[in-house]
């Protein structure tokens, strides 16, 4: 069990980082602890109250005034929290219906929103923690410093609420949403593919590892969200077996289907099979832990919704295409993650499928091309995006794949356009083909 802890901790940390639980809870707990400790210290060291100017807190002998201030702040803060939650629910509903339900993860991972909830709930917990210290019996005591701190926190909460309203008004902008998804996707590329292309090229897949092998069946239906490749490699080297992962990150696998195949079936018992399965994080939804394609899918979904007859917003689709070209340029400029893992060097142990060039290009362009066949502006921007991508690489396979897709795009779009528009597309295609030289 302890060997699975790194993967469990990673998945747990990712889930908590992407929700309204851990950061607001931690801030509220911290501020509540500060309130309890500060009021206790102030009671033991009465001289601390003299540090607060009299003009800032003149009622130093009336505990009821302190209680009224603390209870008023706590009550008002909880009212504000309900308003913030209402704004959040409205924003999430709008984003889900207007753009795509898959982009909600980018909203709940927004740190500004998490900090807003944390500051507001933290102010409430601080006031509640300080409130018992302000008493009339048996000995009257007014926690001057602690109450002053509550007043300052109330001002901070008001300022943070103004910032939150400004932030949420920007966050629901489609350009902001698409840009945020693109930046998150590029971070995944940087983590998964850290080396520039040409410095670290992957090994070709060895023929010896392509046998059927013994099947290890999946025990839980869901999407493969993360594969602990280091753990798989260590197990295969320790047990002297070969491992072939049947499905890659982002793919759905039902329970009962082969999750992976291994050589030397005589060395695999139920305990070891369970150990291999623990190297996979499988869940009901896709995430951006290792899944670059999921980020692309989110942006493509927004583009498709924008060009639908119900919305008819080609400008949004064009913005999505621009960001997709940036992601593809970043992806093509990096060495792909190794499909063959070796230990020791040149001894293949683990084979893992990753999305290839054809799959990435299809994911990026094909659906938009299909549903925007009659839109001249979107098709022109698709061709320009292909030209931008081609300009950043000299790889012949990339140029050939882009040229093939560009020709299909123009051919299909010309069937739905008038002659003048079709001529513009063919002119742009001719320029692209001259650039590609294929």
Number of C-alpha atoms within 10 A of each C-alpha: 7 6 11 16 11 13 18 17 11 14 19 12 12 15 16 14 17 21 19 19 15 16 20 22 17 13 22 22 17 15 22 22 16 18 26 20 15 19 23 15 14 19 18 10 10 14 9 15 19 11 9 13 10 12 7 10 15 11 14 15 13 15 20 16 15 26 21 13 16 27 16 12 20 23 12 13 23 15 11 18 18 11 12 19 12 12 14 16 12 12 17 19 14 14 22 14 10 14 23 18 16 19 21 17 16 17 23 18 17 16 17 16 21 22 19 21 27 26 24 27 25 28 30 26 24 28 31 18 21 26 25 12 23 24 17 13 8 6 6 13 20 26 27 29 19 30 25 18 18 22 19 13 21 22 12 15 22 15 11 18 19 11 15 19 14 11 13 16 11 13 18 16 12 17 14 12 20 27 18 17 22 22 15 17 24 20 16 18 22 15 12 17 21 15 16 16 15 10 9 15 14 15 13 9 15 11 7 8 19 14 12 10 16 16 17 22 17 19 16 15 15 19 22 24 23 23 21 15 15 12 19 24 22 15 20 22 19 10 13 14 19 26 28 23 18 16 17 19 26 24 13 18 20 14 13 12 15 17 22 21 23 23 21 14 14 8 12 17 10 9 8 13 16 15 17 21 20 20 21 23 18 25 16 12 12 22 24 21 22 20 23 24 19 20 24 21 16 22 27 24 19 24 28 25 22 21 21 13 8 8 11 13 15 20 14 20 25 21 19 26 25 18 21 25 21 17 22 20 18 18 21 20 16 20 18 22 19 19 17 22 24 19 15 9 8 10 13 22 25 27 25 20 15 17 15 9 16 13 11 17 16 14 16 21 21 16 15 21 23 13 15 22 20 19 16 19 15 23 22 20 17 23 23 20 22 25 23 17 21 22 13 12 13 10 11 13 12 18 22 16 16 23 23 12 18 26 18 13 23 23 15 15 23 21 12 15 16 11 11 9 18 20 14 15 25 17 13 19 21 14 14 22 19 9 14 20 10 13
